[in-house]
Amino acid sequence: MEKLREEDERLLKEGIKIVSFEDPLYPQLLKNIADPPPCLFVKGNLEVFEKPSLAIVGSRNATIYGLNVAETFAKDLVLNGMSIVSGLARGIDSAAHKGSLAVEKAQIAVLGTGIDTIYPPENKELYDKIIQKGGAIITEFPPNTPPLKRNFPQRNRIIAGVAFGTLIVEAEEFSGSLVTGRFTLETGRGLFCIPHNITTKSGVGPNYLIQKGAKLVMRAEDIIEEMPDYLKKKLIRYNNGLLEGETLPENLTEEEKKVLNLLKFDEEKSIDALCELSGLSIGKLLSAAASLKIKGLLNEHPGGRYSRKKV
């Protein structure tokens, strides 16, 4: 018992939490799969599971097309209020994580290793940024577990299990992503696939699954339309960047409207993120932000970050 206590204390010092099946923080959807893990090792913020989550997976040896699609879908989906789940692997997984980070949204990475073992090693920066932006890293494997081949199919059931559905972007004939797709179907969740040229190896998996009944998707809205109603109600719904029913003051310039539309009351965004999302130059953005502050519509935070101000 003493050793167990010491181990718990060590994990807590390293920011690692153990979440048991009975814990209210344990992801609800994961409880509903056939063999949920008895506990999860977690780094980061488990509140991210309160949002509807979609898994985005695909080939490690991704094409440029696949990488662009994964990043674009991740951005569009998180801007509609979802959390993205993926496996921190090379290729499509990394692109999905980067898409979510590009708009500074929280997300979930599921590891096939111990929580303190980053694989592949070059994704350490992604790992750190996911935690910094309010996301969570989770695994069922104890600390110090190395990247063993047999653990990754087991990891895939958790990726599918915490999400209401899975988007497969690219997958060759025997890809591990097809295992994730199978877990998704076994749990009765939505399976979505990106269509491909029939002559490409990377398109064999998605095209086959579409043929077998997976939903062909070409935009984020195609996935949102298929969500269960109870999850749709949880989404932050946007109308031209606004919450439904919300209107902006009439005395705003187009630049000011663009900036305000991109911000929420409970979430800060950096100048860089606002520039990228709005398409405004840094000069125009800073001018619009200054004007919005004077009008009492904007909060400025340390480090050049902004959020909507409640009025």
N, C-alpha and C positions, 0 to 999 in steps of 0.2 A: 504493500500500500504506500509506503514511504517513497518508493521509486516512482510509482505512478503519479504521486503528488508533485514530486520534483520535475517529472516530465511535463505535466500540465503547466507548471509555473514557467518552465523554459519556453514552451510554446507560446504562452501568453506574452512573455517578454519580447518574442520575435513577431508579435502581431498575428499569431495563428490561433484561430478559434476552432474548437471541436463542437459541431452541431449534431446532436443525436436525432434519431428518427422522431422521438417524442417532443423535441424542442419546437416551439411555435415558429422559430425562424427557418425550420427545415422546409425546403421548397414544396409547396402543396402538390403540384403536378407530379413531382418525382415520387411522391408517396403512392401514386396510382399505378406505377409500372409493376410488372410481375416480380421483379427481384430488386427492390430499392436497396441501396447501401444502408447499413445500420447507422453509419455516421458519415459526416463530411468534414474534411479539414478545409478551413476557409481563411483566406486573407482578403481583407477589404470589407465592403459594405453589402450585407445580405439584403438590405432593403430594396436593392435593384430587382429582386424577384417579385416585388409587388406589381411591377409592370408586366403586361403580356410580353412573353419572350418568343422569338423566332430563332431557330438554329440555321446557320448558313455554313455549309460544308462543301468540300470538293477536293479536287486533285492537288497533291503537293507540287507536281510538275505542271503548273497551270499555264495556259496560254495568256497572251496579252488581253484577248477578248474576255476570258474568264475572270482575270484580275480586275479589269475595269467594271465588269458587270457586278461582281461581288462587292466592290467598294461602293458603287452607285446605289445598289439595293440597300446596303447597310445604312448609308447616309439617309436615304429617303424614308426607310422604315423607322429609324430612331427619331427622325424629325416629326413623325406621326405618332410618337409616344411609346414606341416599343423599346425593348432591350434586345440586343443581339447576343446570341450564344454561339461560340465556336471553340475550336480545340487548340488554339495557339500554335498550330503546325505551320509549316512552310506553305506557300501557294495561296489557295483560296481562303483558308482560315485567316492567315495574316492580313489579306486584303480586306476581309470583312471587319476585322478588329480595327484596321487603319481607317476604314470608312466611318465607323462610329466615332473614333477619336478625332477625326477631321472636323466634326461638328461638336466636339467636346461633350459627348454623351456617355453615360454609364453603360457598362456591358458586362458579360460574363465569359470567362475562359475556363474550360474544363480540361484538366490535365490527365495524362496517362502515366504520370510520375508522382513522386511525393511533392508536397506543396513547396518545398524548398529546392526542388530540382527543375531548372528551366531547360526545356527541350523543345526545339533546338536552341542551343546557347545564344545564337544571334538574335533571338527574340526577347532578350532580357529587357531591352528598352520598352518594347510593347507591354511586357509583363508589368513593369513599374508604372507605366502610364495608365494602364487599366485601373490600377489601384488608386493612383493620384486623382483620376477623374471620377471617383465615386463608384467604380465597378467592383467586381469580386472575382477572385481566382478560387476555384474549388477543385477538390479531388477526393476520391474515396481511399486513396493509397496513403499509407503512413509516411511521415517525413523520411527522407533519405532513400525512398524507393527509386531505383534507376529506371531509365526508359526501356523497359522490357517489351519485346514485340507482342507478347500475349496480352499485355495490359490495355492496348489501344482499342481493340474491339469491345472490351469491357467498358472502357471510357466512353465509347460511342453511344452506349445505351443511356448514359447520363445526359449527354448532349441532347439526345432525342427526348429524354424523360422530363427535362426541366422546361421544355418549350411546347407551345400549343401546336407547332408544326415545324417542318424542316424544308429548307430550300437547298436543293442540290444544284450547284452551278456547273461543275464539270466532274466527270468520273469515267475512268477507263473501265474495261470489262470486269476486272476483279478488284476494283477500288474499295478501300475501307468505307468510303462514303455510302456505298450501297448497303453496307451493314447498318449504318445509321438510318438509311431509308427503310430498311426492313424493320428495325426497332420502332420507327415512327408508325408504320402501318400496323404493327402488332398491338400498339397502344391505342389505335383508333384515332390518331392525330392526322392533321393535314400534311400531305406530301406534295411539294411544289418543285418544278424543274424548269430550267432554262433550255429552250430549244437550240439545237446545233445543226451544222452541216452534217449530213449523214456519212460523209467520207472521213470525218475526223475521229481519231481514237478517243480524244477527250470528251466527245459527245455521245459515245456509245451508251454510257450509263443513263444519262438524262433522257435520251431519245427512247431507250428501251422502257424506262419507267413511265414515260408519257404514253407509250403504246399500251402499257398495262393499266393505265387509268390515273396516273399522277396528273395533277393540274399543271398545264403549260402556262407559264407566266412571262409577261414581257414588261411589267412595271409593278411598282410596289402596291399600287391600288388593287391589282389582281389578287394579291395575298390578303389584303385588308378585307376585301369583299367576302372572302371565304371564312373569316373568323367567326367563331360562335358569338351569338349576341351578347352573352354575359361578359365576354372579353372586349367586344367593341365598346361597351359602355365604360370600360376602364381606360380606354385610350383617350389621350388628349386630342380632341378633334379640332382641326384647323380649317378655317375658311379664309383663304388668302393670307395665311400666317396668323390669323386671329382665332381665339377660342370662339366656338359657335355662340352667336348672340352678342358678341362684344363689338363695339364700334370705337373707332379712333376719334379724337378731337378733330374738328374741321380745319383748324388753323395750322396745319402741318404741311411742310414741303414734302415733295416726293421722296427726297433723301431721308427725311425724318421718319416718314412712314415705313420705309424699307428697314431702317434700323430698329424701330419699335416692334415691327412685325416679327423680327427674329429673336426677340427677347421675351423671357418669362419672369414672373415675380420671384420664383424660388430658385432661379438658376443663373449663374453668372457666365458671361462669354467674354473672351479676350478680344482685343482690337484686331488681331490677326484673323481670328475666326469670323468676326463680323465683316471684315474686308472681303474674305473669300466667299462668304455666303451672299453678301449684298451686291458684290461686283463694283462697289464704290472704291475710289482712290482713298488713301489714308487721309489726305487733306479734307476731302468732302465728308468722310466718316467722322473725323474729329470735330468738324464744324457742326454737323448734325447732332452729334452727341452733346456738345456744349449747349446748343440751343434747347435740346430736350431737357437738360439739367435745369436750365433757367425756367422752363415751363413746368418744372416739378414732375416730370414724367420718367426720369431716369436716375438711378443710383450709380455712383462711381465707387469702385472698390479698389483696394491696393493692387498694384501690378497692372494698372490699365484695364480693369475688367468692369463690365457693366451688367446691370439687371434692370427689369422694369420696376418702377416705383408705384406702390399702391396709393391711389388718390381717393 
